[in-house]
Amino acid sequence: MRGKRILIGLAVVLVGGGLVALVRLIHGGGPVEAEEATPTIVSVQTGHLQRMTLRGYVSGFGTVSPAPAVEGQSPAMALVAPSVPGVVREADVVAGQQVRQGDTLVVLDTRAAAVALERARRAVEFARQTAERQRELFAAHNTSARNLQDAEAQLAIAQADLAAARTQVALLRITAPLSGTVTRLDVRPGEAVDLTTTVAEIIDLERLVVQAEIPSAEAKSLKAGQPVQVLTEPPVATALAYVSPAVDATNNTVRVRVPLPTHSGLRPGEFVRLRVVTAEHANCLAAPAASVVQDEAGRQVVAVVKGEEAAQVPVTTGLREGGWVEVQAQGLTPDATVVTVGAYGLPQQTKIRVTE
């Protein structure tokens, strides 16, 4: 009974299939054929090639610092220390004050030195009178030449002692070795100081530089005179003044130095980024950076749009700056349309749909 039901079901299926085929034949459908493949359309965004000036840069980070000594110019910073030990009597300046070369910064206690100076003055006066008396006696043949020589020698010694005493008093007045701004004052009245004590720091804020470390591989293209941009807000334009001839073995870098213009607004100790212009290509053909991709063969290509299709064109790339890449290829012209968003992985040639 069960087998009979299965046979009946198979018969129904066969009859139904035959009816469907008959209907297709009646309406001219003919045999069922495979549907044609639908072409792929890729949604992309586009940009245009342009002619512009592109620059190549070497970038680095550096610190603002006072200018070092160079030929014909003293350093722009001084750490002031006393020439003689003593006790601070008074400080004539404060941090932040501008001073001129020779201005008094700090005065040490002069009492002992003043006593020594007065003693030296009296010794000179006594020696002078003695020498004059010996000259008179020698002129009257009442003393020997030896006595006159001894008196004159004592006068010379007393005069030298007086000069030393005056110098000692002068050294107790610590003065500015250069014109600039007092950035540190490290002593107070009553404090004892010696030759190793830093009394003050003075910086000429109109003579600042940026000293930076550049990786040695990138420093090969650097030379004095190249334009430099210090990337502060606003940027500061200057030029490369010094490139070290040696590589620092500890970090494989080369030291460079660029002067800052007066009133740059930067301060000693600031950490800044700079970039040196090492190349400039004027009126070169440039493509949006997003449009330059690598194909399966490893070539740099751009997808050039013509009508509703985009075709990959191999290019030689050059300088890169600000979202643009220098490109060279036969047949590329300014204002040519290229795929930007969607360029990566695009087939060699394909239909596209441009979207906003």
ABEGO torsion letter per residue (X at the ends): XAAAAAAAAAAAAAAAAAAAAAAAAAAGAEBBBBBBBBBBBBBBBBBBBBBBBBBBBBBBBBBBBBBBBBBGBBBABBBBBBABBEBBABBABBBGBBBBBGBBABBBBAAAAAAAAAAAAAAAAAAAAAAAAAAAAAAAGABBAAAAAAAAAAAAAAAAAAAAAAAAAAAABBBBABBEBBABBABBBGBBBBAABBABBBBBAABBBBBBBBBAAAAAABBBGBBBBBBBOBBBBBBBABBBABBBAAAGBBBBBBBBBBGAGBBBGBBBBBBBBABBBBGBBBBBAAABBBBAAGBBBBBBBBEABBBBBBBBBBBBBGGBBBBBBBGBBBGBBBBBBGABGBBABBBBBBBX
